Amino acid sequence: MDDVASAKVRLPVARFRDASEASKRVAHEIARLIRQRASENRRCVLGLATGSTPIRVYRELVRMHREENLSFFNVVTFNLDEYFPIKPESPQSYHRFMNENLFNHVDIIRSNVHIPSGTVPLENAPGYCRDYEDLILKFGGIDLQLLGIGRTGHIGFNEPGSTRDTLTRMVRLDSLTRKDAAKDFGELDRVPLLAITMGVDTIMQSKRIRLLAFGEHKARIVQQALQNRMSSALPASYLRQHPDMQYLVDGAAASCLPPSIFGTSLQ
């Protein structure tokens, strides 16, 4: 059994007026980190997420690049996941998403951008995933990992059943995850069955983790991830073990949480 008893850890939960306010808070933290690393002549390694949740973060970062001289020249990025199989130019590809929402609008060095491949030959996938892990380590690990949370409790594409020690790998997508993605693909049958994702342990090795959750449809899973027993049945629950983890939620996503949880220690 891989269930873990909950230790006493501080898990800050910050509630914001709306998604825009929360997103700006994270974007400004990322900007400060980029500038700090640049002043030290060091790379800033970011773990990035896709989907509707982080779009406002990327918009704010692009604005700061254009209006406040925020440079991405020292930034290295690793994305959490990608559908499989999928071509990078596909409208649903996370390669295309990241280019359209961030990379095409800033001065990042393209060789410093890393997104899991949706076209690697299936037989080569295990070796490819090991190489992805090794590359993260080569760059010194992820300084800040940006996350969303799926309705299954997944982080990245670590669906229920993903244990605490999992690394980058090929996974089968949960039926609820595929149902939620159907609107992007036009119909359920077009949604890939598989994906490549960073593992839970890969994510947990990040120095900081910031998870954004917005909307009433995320309220119940946020409450469960914060208060249910840590277990592979709810991969996001493992985040409670991280020493520098923060949930940033709007009022709707926080609607199932008790007032005492905000900024308090959890048992």
C-alpha positions in Angstrom: 0.0 0.0 0.0 1.5 3.4 -1.0 -0.8 5.6 1.1 1.3 8.0 3.2 0.3 9.3 6.6 -0.1 13.0 6.6 2.8 14.8 8.4 2.4 18.2 9.8 3.5 20.5 7.0 2.8 24.1 6.2 0.8 24.3 3.0 -0.1 27.9 2.2 -3.4 28.4 0.3 -3.8 31.9 -1.0 -7.3 33.0 -2.1 -7.7 35.8 -4.6 -10.5 37.9 -5.8 -10.3 36.5 -9.3 -8.1 34.4 -11.6 -6.4 37.4 -13.1 -5.2 38.6 -9.7 -3.8 35.2 -8.8 -2.1 34.8 -12.2 -0.4 38.2 -11.9 0.9 37.2 -8.5 2.6 34.1 -10.0 3.8 35.9 -13.1 5.5 38.6 -10.9 7.1 35.9 -8.7 8.5 34.2 -11.9 9.8 37.6 -13.2 11.6 38.3 -9.9 13.2 34.9 -10.1 14.3 35.4 -13.7 15.8 38.7 -12.8 17.5 37.5 -9.7 19.1 34.6 -11.6 20.2 37.0 -14.4 21.8 39.3 -11.8 23.8 36.3 -10.6 24.7 35.3 -14.1 22.7 32.1 -13.7 20.1 30.3 -15.6 16.5 30.3 -14.4 14.8 26.8 -14.9 11.1 26.9 -15.2 8.6 24.0 -15.2 5.6 25.0 -17.3 2.0 23.9 -17.7 -0.6 24.2 -20.4 -4.3 24.5 -20.6 -6.6 27.4 -19.9 -5.4 27.9 -16.3 -1.9 29.3 -16.9 -2.8 31.5 -19.9 -3.1 34.6 -17.9 0.3 34.0 -16.3 1.9 33.8 -19.8 0.0 37.0 -20.9 1.4 38.9 -18.0 4.9 37.6 -18.6 4.7 38.7 -22.3 3.4 42.1 -21.2 6.4 42.5 -18.8 8.8 41.4 -21.6 7.3 44.1 -23.9 6.8 46.9 -21.4 9.2 46.3 -18.5 12.2 44.8 -20.3 11.8 41.3 -18.8 14.3 39.2 -20.7 14.0 35.4 -21.1 17.6 35.1 -22.4 18.7 33.2 -19.3 15.6 31.0 -19.0 15.4 27.3 -19.6 12.0 25.6 -19.7 10.6 22.1 -19.3 7.0 21.4 -20.0 5.1 19.0 -17.9 3.5 16.9 -20.6 2.3 16.3 -24.2 -0.4 14.1 -25.8 0.8 11.0 -27.6 0.8 10.6 -30.5 0.4 14.2 -31.8 2.3 16.3 -34.2 3.8 19.6 -32.9 1.9 21.7 -35.4 -1.5 20.1 -34.4 -3.9 22.7 -33.0 -4.2 20.6 -29.8 -0.4 20.1 -29.4 1.2 21.6 -26.3 4.1 22.6 -28.5 1.8 24.8 -30.5 0.1 26.1 -27.3 3.4 27.2 -25.7 4.6 28.8 -28.9 1.4 30.8 -29.4 1.0 31.8 -25.8 4.5 32.5 -24.7 7.6 31.5 -26.7 6.8 33.3 -29.9 6.5 36.6 -28.0 9.7 36.6 -25.9 13.4 36.4 -26.4 14.0 32.9 -25.1 16.7 30.9 -26.8 14.8 28.1 -28.6 17.4 25.4 -27.7 16.5 26.1 -24.1 12.9 25.1 -24.6 12.0 21.5 -23.8 8.6 20.0 -24.4 7.9 16.2 -24.4 7.7 14.8 -27.9 4.4 13.5 -29.2 6.1 11.9 -32.2 8.9 9.9 -30.7 8.7 6.2 -31.9 6.7 4.2 -29.3 9.5 1.7 -28.9 12.0 4.6 -28.1 9.7 6.2 -25.5 11.2 4.7 -22.3 14.7 5.9 -23.3 13.4 9.3 -24.4 11.7 9.7 -21.0 14.9 8.8 -19.2 16.8 11.4 -21.3 14.2 14.0 -20.3 14.8 13.3 -16.7 18.6 13.5 -17.2 18.3 16.8 -19.0 16.4 18.4 -16.1 19.1 17.3 -13.8 21.8 18.6 -16.2 20.4 22.1 -15.8 20.3 21.8 -12.0 16.7 21.0 -11.5 13.6 23.1 -11.8 13.6 26.4 -9.9 9.8 26.9 -10.1 7.2 24.5 -11.3 3.8 25.9 -12.5 0.9 23.5 -12.1 -2.8 23.2 -12.6 -5.0 20.4 -11.3 -7.3 18.2 -13.2 -10.7 17.0 -12.1 -9.2 13.5 -11.5 -6.6 15.1 -9.1 -3.9 14.7 -11.7 -0.9 17.0 -11.9 0.8 16.9 -15.2 -0.8 13.8 -16.6 -0.2 11.8 -13.4 -3.6 10.2 -13.2 -5.1 8.3 -10.2 -2.8 5.3 -9.6 0.4 7.4 -10.0 2.6 6.7 -7.1 4.9 9.2 -5.3 8.1 7.8 -6.9 7.0 8.1 -10.5 9.3 9.7 -13.1 8.8 11.0 -16.7 7.0 8.2 -18.6 4.3 7.2 -21.0 0.8 7.1 -19.3 -2.7 6.2 -20.3 -5.2 9.0 -19.9 -8.1 8.7 -17.5 -11.6 8.7 -19.2 -12.6 11.9 -17.3 -9.4 13.7 -18.6 -10.2 12.6 -22.1 -13.8 13.7 -21.7 -12.6 17.2 -20.6 -10.3 17.4 -23.6 -12.9 16.4 -26.1 -14.0 20.0 -26.6 -10.5 20.8 -27.9 -10.4 17.8 -30.3 -13.9 18.1 -31.5 -15.1 14.7 -30.2 -14.0 12.2 -27.7 -12.8 9.6 -30.2 -10.1 12.0 -31.5 -8.6 12.5 -28.0 -5.3 10.5 -27.7 -5.4 7.6 -25.3 -1.8 8.2 -24.2 0.5 11.0 -23.1 4.1 11.6 -21.9 4.3 13.3 -18.6 6.8 14.3 -15.9 6.3 12.0 -12.9 5.1 12.9 -9.4 8.7 12.7 -8.1 10.0 14.8 -11.0 7.6 17.5 -10.0 8.3 17.1 -6.3 12.0 17.7 -6.9 11.3 21.3 -8.0 12.5 23.9 -5.6 9.2 25.8 -5.7 5.7 24.7 -6.8 2.9 27.0 -7.5 -0.5 25.5 -8.4 -3.3 27.6 -9.8 -7.0 26.5 -9.6 -9.9 28.6 -10.8 -13.6 28.0 -11.0 -16.4 26.1 -9.2 -15.6 23.0 -11.2 -12.2 22.8 -9.4 -13.6 23.3 -5.9 -14.2 19.8 -4.9 -10.9 18.4 -6.2 -8.9 21.2 -4.6 -10.6 20.4 -1.2 -9.9 16.7 -1.6 -6.2 17.3 -2.6 -5.7 19.4 0.5 -7.7 17.4 3.1 -8.0 13.8 2.0 -5.3 11.2 3.0 -2.3 11.3 0.7 -2.6 8.5 -1.8 -1.9 7.5 -5.4 -5.7 7.7 -5.8 -5.3 11.5 -5.7 -1.8 12.3 -7.0 -2.1 16.1 -6.2 -2.3 15.2 -2.5 1.4 14.3 -2.5 2.2 18.0 -3.0 1.5 18.5 0.7 4.9 17.0 1.4 6.7 19.7 -0.6 8.5 22.4 1.5 7.7 25.3 -0.8 4.3 24.7 -2.3 1.5 27.1 -2.7 -2.1 26.9 -4.0 -3.4 30.1 -5.6 -7.2 29.9 -6.0 -10.1 32.2 -6.8 -13.2 32.4 -4.6 -15.1 29.7 -6.6 -12.3 27.2 -6.4 -12.0 27.9 -2.7 -15.7 27.4 -2.0 -15.4 24.0 -0.5 -12.4 24.9 1.8 -12.9 25.8 5.5 -11.7 29.3 6.4 -9.1 27.9 8.8 -7.1 26.4 5.9 -5.8 29.6 4.4 -2.2 30.1 5.4 -2.4 27.6 8.2 -0.6 24.3 9.0 -2.4 21.2 7.9 -2.5 17.9 9.7 
